[in-house]
């Protein structure tokens, strides 16, 4: 089902409209991958973190999470922007679930102990695309920053 959705998203053979159960994992994964690559590095720790988030949020097994990462990498590479992915998140997630996504974005940014200007800009851009207000964005940022400091990041 995931493969059919990605094929349709990328202009392939998928004729079936994707269901939210397929759209949401891919869209979330693409957003997290964009965050992980915002500083031009994609570490094994970031990949593992994304895999763990996907497994927990969408009840995926290890192989399913790895396949989703591969599919999302291809979708991200072939995409011209994040709008269609954030639109899927907006359509399928509650405001609290969207705040959880942006919190994960901040966690990825703080995982190396340094927040770059580009990362901060991307987080604000994603916040707007996810229809989150500034206080929600800052609350998620502060939560991730506090966790990073507590964990020694």
N, C-alpha and C positions, 0 to 999 in steps of 0.2 A: 504494500500500500504506500509506504514511504517512497519507494522507488518510482511508482507511477506519478505521485505528486511532483517529485523533483523533475521528472521528465517533462511533465506539463509546464512546470514553472520555467524550465529552461528551453521550452519550445520543442520538446521531444514528442514521443508517441503517446503520451498520457491523454486519454480522452475523458477520463472520469474527473469530475470536479473534486478537488481535495477536501477532505473533511477537517474540521477543527482538530481532531485527534492527530492528524498528520501535519497540518499547517503549524500548529503551535510548537511542537518540538523543533522542527526545522527553523522556524523563525527565531525562536529563543536561542538556538545554537548559533545561528548566523550573527545575531547581535553580540553574543558573548565572544565569538571569534573575532569580530571587529574590534571589540574592546581589548582583547588579548594582543592583537597585532597593531594597536594604535601607536606603540612606542617602537615599532619596527623590529621587535623581537617577539618570538612566540616560544616560550620555554616549556620544558616537559612538565614543570609544576603547574603552569597555566592550563596546559592540555588536561592534566589530571584533574584539576579543579573543575574545569568545564564538564568533563566526563562525569564527575561525581554529582554535580548539580543536575545534569540531565538524567542521570540514573535515579536520583532521589525525586525530582519533580515529576518525571514522567514514568516512573516505575519500569525502567529499562534494565535489561541484562547487560553484561559487559560487551558482548558482541554487538547488540543493538545500539548501544551508545557509541561504539567505535564506528559503526556503519553510518550513524547519524552525523558524526563528526566529519566523515569523508564526504557525505552528500552535502552537508552545509558548507564545507570548504569549497566544493565545486560551485555551489549556488552563489556563494559570496564572490568568488573569483569572476563569475560570469555576469554578475549584477552591476548595474550602474548606480545603485543607491540602496538605502535602507528602508525606503518608504513602504514597499510592499511587504517587507518582513514586519515592520512595526505596525502596519495596518492589521496584519493577521493577529498580532498580539493584542492590539486594541479591541479587535472583534471577539477574541476568545478569552481574554483574561479580565478579572475584576480589577478595580483600582489597586487593591492590596497586592494582588499577584503581579501587577505591573511594577509596583514599588519594590517587590521582591526581585524582579529582574534588574531594575536599576541599581539595587543594592549589590547584586552580584557583579554588575559592571564596575562599581566602585571598589569592590573587594579585589577584582582582577587588577585594577589600576594601582591599588595600594600593596599588592602582593610583593612588589620589589622594593617597597619602602620609599618610592619616589613618584610623585604625581607630576607629570609633564603638562605644559600648557596645552598641548594637542589633546592629551587625555581628558583634561578638564573641559575643553571645548566640546569634545565628542560626547561627554556625559551630558552636558547641557543641551546639545543637539538632540540626543536620544530622549532626554526628558521631555523636550517639546514634541518630538514625534510620538511619544507614548502618552501625550496629553496629561503629563504630570505637572503640578504647579511647583513654583520655586521652593516653598517650604517642604514639600514632599521630597524634592531632589536633594535639598540640603540635609534633611533628616536621614536619608539613605546614606549620604556621604559621611556624615558624622558617625553613624553606626559603623560603617566599614572602617573608618579611620580609627575609632576606638578599639575595634576588634584587632586591627593591625598593630596598634600600639601594645595592646594586651598580649598579643601573640609574639611580640618582639620584631614585627615587620618594619 
